[in-house]
Amino acid sequence: MSERGMQELALLLTALANAPRHGYAIAQEVKAITDGRVVPRTGALYGALDRLLADDLIRVEREEVVDGRARRTFALTPAGRDRLAAEAERMAATASEARRRLGIGGAVQPT
Protein backbone atom coordinates (compact mmCIF):
# COMPACT_ATOMS: atom_id res chain seq x y z
CA MET A 1 0.00 0.00 0.00
CA SER A 2 1.22 3.50 -0.77
CA GLU A 3 2.35 5.90 1.94
CA ARG A 4 -0.63 8.16 1.25
CA GLY A 5 -3.00 5.21 1.24
CA MET A 6 -1.77 4.09 4.64
CA GLN A 7 -2.11 7.63 5.99
CA GLU A 8 -5.73 7.76 4.83
CA LEU A 9 -6.48 4.35 6.33
CA ALA A 10 -4.73 5.42 9.55
CA LEU A 11 -7.13 8.37 9.73
CA LEU A 12 -10.10 6.01 9.42
CA LEU A 13 -8.68 3.69 12.07
CA THR A 14 -8.01 6.69 14.32
CA ALA A 15 -11.63 7.81 13.88
CA LEU A 16 -12.70 4.41 15.24
CA ALA A 17 -10.07 4.14 17.99
CA ASN A 18 -12.23 5.39 20.83
CA ALA A 19 -15.74 4.39 19.70
CA PRO A 20 -17.64 2.55 16.99
CA ARG A 21 -19.12 4.85 14.33
CA HIS A 22 -21.23 4.72 11.19
CA GLY A 23 -19.91 6.02 7.87
CA TYR A 24 -21.08 9.64 8.12
CA ALA A 25 -19.78 9.89 11.70
CA ILE A 26 -16.42 8.47 10.57
CA ALA A 27 -16.20 11.13 7.84
CA GLN A 28 -17.01 13.86 10.37
CA GLU A 29 -14.45 12.50 12.83
CA VAL A 30 -11.74 12.46 10.14
CA LYS A 31 -12.64 16.06 9.30
CA ALA A 32 -12.32 16.99 13.00
CA ILE A 33 -9.04 15.08 13.47
CA THR A 34 -7.49 16.93 10.52
CA ASP A 35 -8.97 20.36 11.33
CA GLY A 36 -10.92 20.18 8.07
CA ARG A 37 -7.94 19.41 5.83
CA VAL A 38 -9.31 15.97 4.93
CA VAL A 39 -12.99 15.46 4.12
CA PRO A 40 -13.57 11.92 2.86
CA ARG A 41 -15.81 11.60 -0.20
CA THR A 42 -18.60 9.10 0.27
CA GLY A 43 -17.48 6.71 -2.50
CA ALA A 44 -13.86 6.74 -1.39
CA LEU A 45 -14.85 6.34 2.27
CA TYR A 46 -16.93 3.22 1.73
CA GLY A 47 -14.32 1.73 -0.60
CA ALA A 48 -11.70 2.23 2.11
CA LEU A 49 -14.01 0.78 4.77
CA ASP A 50 -14.55 -2.28 2.55
CA ARG A 51 -10.75 -2.72 2.30
CA LEU A 52 -10.39 -2.42 6.07
CA LEU A 53 -13.16 -5.01 6.50
CA ALA A 54 -11.47 -7.36 4.02
CA ASP A 55 -8.17 -6.96 5.89
CA ASP A 56 -9.93 -7.70 9.23
CA LEU A 57 -8.86 -4.31 10.64
CA ILE A 58 -12.47 -3.31 11.33
CA ARG A 59 -15.73 -5.19 11.76
CA VAL A 60 -19.39 -4.37 11.41
CA GLU A 61 -20.66 -3.96 14.94
CA ARG A 62 -24.28 -3.21 14.11
CA GLU A 63 -26.53 -2.94 11.10
CA GLU A 64 -29.81 -1.08 11.21
CA VAL A 65 -32.26 0.75 8.99
CA VAL A 66 -32.55 4.49 9.65
CA ASP A 67 -35.05 6.55 7.65
CA GLY A 68 -35.38 3.69 5.19
CA ARG A 69 -31.62 3.43 4.61
CA ALA A 70 -29.24 0.73 5.79
CA ARG A 71 -26.62 1.95 8.24
CA ARG A 72 -23.61 -0.06 9.36
CA THR A 73 -21.67 0.83 12.47
CA PHE A 74 -17.99 -0.10 12.35
CA ALA A 75 -15.54 -0.88 15.15
CA LEU A 76 -11.82 -1.67 15.30
CA THR A 77 -10.74 -5.29 15.59
CA PRO A 78 -7.73 -6.27 17.70
CA ALA A 79 -5.72 -6.43 14.45
CA GLY A 80 -6.90 -2.91 13.62
CA ARG A 81 -5.75 -1.62 17.01
CA ASP A 82 -2.36 -3.26 16.49
CA ARG A 83 -2.02 -1.78 12.98
CA LEU A 84 -3.00 1.68 14.20
CA ALA A 85 -0.53 1.47 17.10
CA ALA A 86 2.26 0.43 14.72
CA GLU A 87 1.39 3.23 12.29
CA ALA A 88 1.30 5.77 15.13
CA GLU A 89 4.79 4.68 16.20
CA ARG A 90 6.07 4.93 12.62
CA MET A 91 4.59 8.42 12.19
CA ALA A 92 6.01 9.53 15.55
CA ALA A 93 9.48 8.30 14.56
CA THR A 94 9.26 10.17 11.25
CA ALA A 95 8.11 13.36 13.00
CA SER A 96 10.90 13.03 15.57
CA GLU A 97 13.50 12.70 12.81
CA ALA A 98 12.06 15.72 11.01
CA ARG A 99 12.27 17.79 14.23
CA ARG A 100 15.82 16.59 14.81
CA ARG A 101 16.92 17.56 11.31
CA LEU A 102 15.26 20.96 11.62
CA GLY A 103 16.80 21.58 15.02
CA ILE A 104 13.38 21.98 16.64
CA GLY A 105 12.80 21.26 20.30
CA GLY A 106 16.34 21.64 21.55
CA ALA A 107 17.83 19.12 19.14
CA VAL A 108 21.17 20.00 17.66
CA GLN A 109 21.07 20.34 13.90
CA PRO A 110 23.82 18.39 12.14
CA THR A 111 26.33 20.44 10.20
GICORWO-V56288 format. One record per helix or strand of 2 or more residues. SS is the DSSP state (@ for helix, = for strand). FROM is the first residue (numbers start at 1). TO is the last residue. Records with the same first field share a line. If there is no record, write none. Layout:
BEGIN
SS->FROM-TO ; FROM-TO
END
This chain:
BEGIN
@->3-15 ; 23-33 ; 42-54 ; 78-102
=->21-22 ; 58-66 ; 69-76
END
